[in-house]
Amino acid sequence: MPAKPTRRSVLAATGAAIALFHAVPRHCLGGAKFVAPSEKLNIAGIGIGGMGAGNLANLRSENIVALCDVDFEYAVKTAKQYPNARTHKDYRVMLEQQKDIDAVVIATPDHTHALIAAAAMRAGKHVYCQKPLAHNVYESRVLGKIAKETGVATQLGIQGHSTESVRQICEWIWDGAIGEVAEVDAFCSLTYYPWGHAYWSSKLGRKPAETPPVPPTLDWDIWLGPAPVRPYHPTYHPGTWRSWWDFGSGMMGDRGAHTLDPVFWALKLGMPTSVEASSIDLNNDTHPIAAIVTYQFPARGTLPPVKLTWYDGLRCPRPSELEDGRLVGDKEGGAVFKGTKGKIMGGTYGNGARLIPETKMKEYKRPAPTLPRVKDTHEMDWVRACKGGPAAGANFEYGAAFNEVCCLGNVAKRVDGRIEYDAANMKITNNADANKWLTREYRAGWTL
């Protein structure tokens, strides 16, 4: 019979096992994407001069090993904070050359999100991508498919999704606090007028006429990415690129991606059957100054059809139940859920969720929480998913479908009328010409 193990022999065996664990590369222990919960992620930031700087700041507990930006003069403040990180201008070169990267954070202009995210996922990297997820419907579908095929951890950068207030909106509606919800008004009162595109459209006939030299620190070709070639101008970078159809997703992708998130989540919306829009200052170069976009969503099981009206650059109608002196939503936007038994109001990021009037809120007995809470930040919710935890709340399965809804609003704006949508076949059925805006023509060398 084998000798009875002693405490000394057990400790020796355990120590040897631990030493072996640390000596064996992580890819031998759990596959190429495996990162132990106790181990720090090696993260690369792509697009670090704006929102990307904030994302990286929320990820300081991990290893920031790479920084990629087409203009390090613009991104110099962020780069100085991570002196040990390798720097790159081209994300393709970075993914090819720097093999220690586990995950990437993408915060570039909208028109390059999909190509970078697709390349990173195919390289086996976990991906956090700032909103909007993609520039059009086709890209949204492709990213959702790649995320599912590769199994990497993903997160769409709609930080309100991780807040307490957004969860309260969902739980209260599911609790029946306001009865069945068949109508929602949502809005962002901000507009791109007069900064950026309105100046150029009124003064210079849409696109800028002058062609200043490209700054020596900027790689303009990579900045353009899949978009058609045009001369550099500071109104695009570091200016108001979001205003231009070729680069940005307008206010629909800027703030709609935040404000409509609790609407999509709480009402379990899926795809609309039709979208109708009326736009102010419609043209082929820039997003409208303002628009009203009306979605029609079909019934979902026992849930009724929903009419969702998005007020873009405008405030939505004031609910009669709202007391004098109180804002609809917050100073930038919000949503009003209209139920058969009452109304719920929230702000731009779902913050400040309240039944209205306030007397209803005080009378309401809140249900016990049913959704898991995010204890820290949206970024760290993703980090835990990267390390084998539950999927992040706004993963690409959720984010791709939600982004498709926002993109359809932009298509309706360009039509300046009604589109009828066959989601199963990704096709607009009443306006064949409008289908071209479900995707885009990609510049040679820049395709998904």
N, C-alpha and C positions, 0 to 999 in steps of 0.2 A: 504494500500500500504506500502511496506517496506520503512523504513527511508532512506533518501539519505545518501550515505556513506560520511564520513568526511575524511580529510587527515589523521587524527590520527588513525581512524579505519582501513584505507587501509594499513598504515605503520605497524600497529600491526599485521594484517593478514599476510602481507608479511614476517615480522620477524618470525612469527610462522611457516610459510611454510619453510623458510630457515633453521630454527632450526630443523624441522622435517627431511628435506633432509639430514642434517649432522648427525642426530641421527640414521637414517635407514642404515643398512649395504648395501654396494654397490651391493651385489648379489640380494637384494630385489628390487633394482631400475632398473637394466638393465640386469639381468642374470649373470651367473657365470663368464663370460668373460668381463663384462662391467667395464670399467674404465673411469671416467669422464675426459674430455680433460684438466681440470684444476688440476686434481689429479696426483700425481706421481706414476709411475709404480713401483712395487716391483720386482726387477730383480735378478735372480740367474745366476752366471757365472759358466759354466761347462768346465773345461780345461782352466786354467788361467795363465799358466806359459809362454805362447808364444803370439800368435796373440790375444788370449782372453784378455790379459792385455790391448791391444790397444782398443779393442771393448768396454771394460768397461770404459776406460778413456773417450771415446766419449759419454758415457751414464751417466756421473756424475750428470747431472741435475735430474736424477731419483733416486730412492732408491735402492742401492745395498744391498740386505738383506741376500744373501747366496753366498758362494763360495764353489765350489766342484772341487777337484783335487785328482788324485791318488798319487801325490807326492808333499807334501807341502814344502819340502826342495827346490825343483825346482821352486815352485810357491811362495816362501816366500816374495819376493819383492812386488808382487801384493797383497798378503794377508794383508801385513802391511798397505796398503793404505785404507783398509776398515775394521777398527777394530771393527765396530759394526755388521758386517755380521757374521752369523753363518757359521761354516765350516763343510764340509762333504767330505768323500772319495768316497762314492758310490752314484751315482745319483739316484738310485732306492730308497735308504733309504731317501735321501733328499726329493724326490717327495712325499714319503709316510708320512714323519714326519713333514715337514715344509709347512703348508697349506696357509701361507700368500704370497706365490710366485705367481705373475701374469704372468711372462714371463721369458724365459731362453735364454742365449747366449751360443752356443755350439762351442768350439774351440779345440776339442780333435783331436787325429789322425784320419785320414780318415775312417778307418775300423769300428769305433764306432759311426760315425755320425748318421747313419740311426736308430740304436736301441735307442739312446738317444732321437733323435727328435721324433720318433714314440711314445715313452713312455710319453714325455712331452705333445705332442698334445693330446694324449688320456686322459691325466690328466687335459685337459682344459687350458694348458699354451700356450701363444704366443711364437713363436720360431724364433730366429735369428740363422742361422747355417752357419758357415764358409764354404767356398768352399773347395773341391767339396761337393755337397749336399750329395752324397752317394758313396759307393765303387763300385757299379755295377748297371746294368740296372734294375734288379728286384727291388732293394731297391729304386731306383728313382721312379719307378711306384707306389710302396707302399706308399711312402711319399706324392706324389702328391694326391693320393686317400684319405689318412687320413686327409690331410690339407683341402680338399674339404668337407669331411664329418663333420669335427669338426668345421669348420668356424673360426678357430683361425687366427690371423695375423701372417704372415710368411715373412721371408726375407733371401735370399741366400747371403752370404758374398762376393759378387763380387763388391767391392766398386766403380770400374770404371763405373758401370751401372748408378750411380748417378751423373756423371760428365757432364759438359757442352760439352766436346769434343765428347763423345759418342752420345749425342743427335744431335750434328751437323752432324756427319756422317750419321745418320738415315735421318735427314731432307734434307740434300743435295742430298742423293741418291734418296729419294722419290720425290724431286724436279726435278729430271732428270739431275742433274749437269754433270753426266758422262754417261748418256744414260742407256741402259739395262746392267745389270751386270750378266755375266755368268761364271766368274772365279775370284777366290780370292787366293792369296798366303798369308799364315800367319806363324809366326815362334816364337820360343823362342830359343835363342842361348845358354842359360845356359844348363849345363849338370851335372849329378851327379858324373861324373868322374873328378878328382880322389878321391874326398872326399866320405867316406862312402862305398857304396856297391862295388865299383871297387877294393878297397883295400882288402876287405874280399874275394871277388870272386877270385882274383888272388893269394892271399897269403894262403888262408885257404880252398879252394875248396867250394866256395859259402858260406854256413852258417858258422859262427864262430865255431871253434872247442872247445875253452875254455869255461868254465861255471863258471864265477865269482859269488860270492854270491849276492843275491838281496839286494840292499840298504835297510836299516831298515825303511826308510821313504816311500818306494814305495810299493804299493799293485800291484804286478805283475799280479795276476790273473784278477783283474778288468781291468788293462791296456790291457791285451790280449783280453778281451771281447769275441767276436764271433770267433776270429782267432784260428787256431790249436795251441795246447800247444807246446811251445819250451822254452829252458832255457833262462833266462835273459842274456842280454849282452848290454853294453853301446852303441853299434852301433845301437841299436833299440831305446833306451831311455836313455838319452835325445838326441840321435844321429840322424842318417838319416833314420828314420822309413819310410819316404816317398819313399825311394828307393826300398823297398821290396814289392812284389806283395801282400803278406798277409795283409799288413798294409796300404800302400800308393797307390796313384793313379798315381804316376810318374809325369813327366812334363806335361802330358796331363791334369791331374786334378789340377796340381799346377799352371802353367801359362796359359795353354790352356783355363782354366775356366775363365780367365780374357780376354785374347787376342781374343778369338773367340766369346765373348759376343756381340760386335757390329756387327759382321758378321751374327750371328744367328738372332739378332734383326732387323737389317736394311734390310736384305734380306728375312725375314719372312720364314725361311728355313723349319721348321718341321723336319721329320725324313729322313735320307738318304736311298736310295735303295741299295747302296753297299759302302763298305769301303775296301781299299786295303793298306797294309803296308809292308814296308821293314825295318827290324830292324838290328841294329848293336849290337853284343854281346847279343843275345837272349838266355835266360835260364829260368828255372822254379822258381828261387828264387828272382831275381831282375829285375827291369825294364831295358830295353835296355839303353845303353849309348846314343844312338841317333836313330832316325827313321824318315822316310818320310811316312806320312799317307794321302791318297787321298780319299776324300768323293765324291760321286755322289748324288746330290739331284734332285728330279723330278721337273717339272714345277709346279708352284703354281698359279692357275688362269691364269692371263695374264703375270705372271712373268716367265722368261725362266728357264730351268734347270741350275744348278750351279755345277761347279767343284771347290771344296775347297781342297787345298793342305796344310797340316800342316807339317812344318819342325821342328822336335823335337830334340833339342840339336844342331841345325844347323841354319845358316842364309838362308833366302829365296833368290832367284835370284834377282839381283839388277835391278830395272826398268830402261829402257834406257832413260826415260824422266827425271830422277833424276839428278840434277846438281852435279858436282864434289864437294867433300867436305861435302856433306850431307849424314847422315846415312839413311839406310832403317829402318823405324820405329824408335826405340830408342836403347840404348846400350844393352837391354835385349831381345827385341822382337817387334812385331808389325804385321800389316796387310796391304796388298795392294789390293784394290778393282779395278778390271779391267773392265771398261765399254766400250760400243761402241763409246763413245764420249770423253773418257779420263780416268784418274785414280785418286783415293783418297788414301792417305796413313795415317795411324795412328800408335801410339805407343802401348806399352804393355797393357795399360788400356784405349785404345782409345784416349789417350792424344796426343796433337799436330796434330789434324786432319787438313790435307791440301790437296788441289788439287795439282797435280804435272804435269808439272814444276811450279815454283812459278809464272811465268807470267800468267798461267791459274787461279791461286788463286786470283791474283790481278784483273783480268778481271771479275771474277764471282760476280754476284749480289746475295747476300745471301737472302734466303727466310725468311719471318717472322717466328719466332719460333711457332711450333705447339705442341710440347711435353711439359708437365709441367716440371718446373725446381725444383731441390732439393736445397733448400736455405742454407742447412747446411751440414749434414753428412748422409751417407748411413744408419747408425744406427738410427738417428733421423727420417728418412723417415719411418722406421719400427715402431718407437715409436708412431708416429702420426696415423699409421694404427691400432696399438693396442688400441688407444683411440677413435676409431670410424671414423677416417679419411679415405681417399681413400686407396685402397690396395697398399702396398709397390711395388716399381718398379720391383724388382727381387723376387716377391713372389713365392711360391713353384709351382704354376700353370706354370709359366714361367720357374722357376729354375729346375723343375723335367725333363721337356722335354729337356732343354739345357744340363743338366747333362747327360742324356741318350746318347746324341750325343757324348760327350767326352768319356763316358765309352765304346761306340762302337769302338772308335779309339784304346783303349787299347786292346779290343778283337782282332782287326785286327793285332795289334803288336804281340800278343801271337801266332796267326796263322802264322804270317810272310807271309801273302798272302792276298787273296781277300775273303771277306765274303759278301753274298747277304742277305739282311735283309727284313723280313716281319714284319713291325712295328705293324700292326693290331693284329698279333698273337704273337708278341714278340718272333720271331723265326728266326734263321739263316737257310736258306734253302739249301745252297750248301755244308755245312760242319756240319753234325749232331754233331760231337764231340765238335765243338766250342760252342755249346749252353750251355755247363757247365760253361762257363765263363760269361754268362749273369747273373749268380747268384753266390752263394758260398755255401759250406757245413758249417753250423753253429754249433759251439761247443755246447754241451749239456748245457741247461740253458740259452742260448743266442740266442734267435730267435726273429724275428719281430712279 
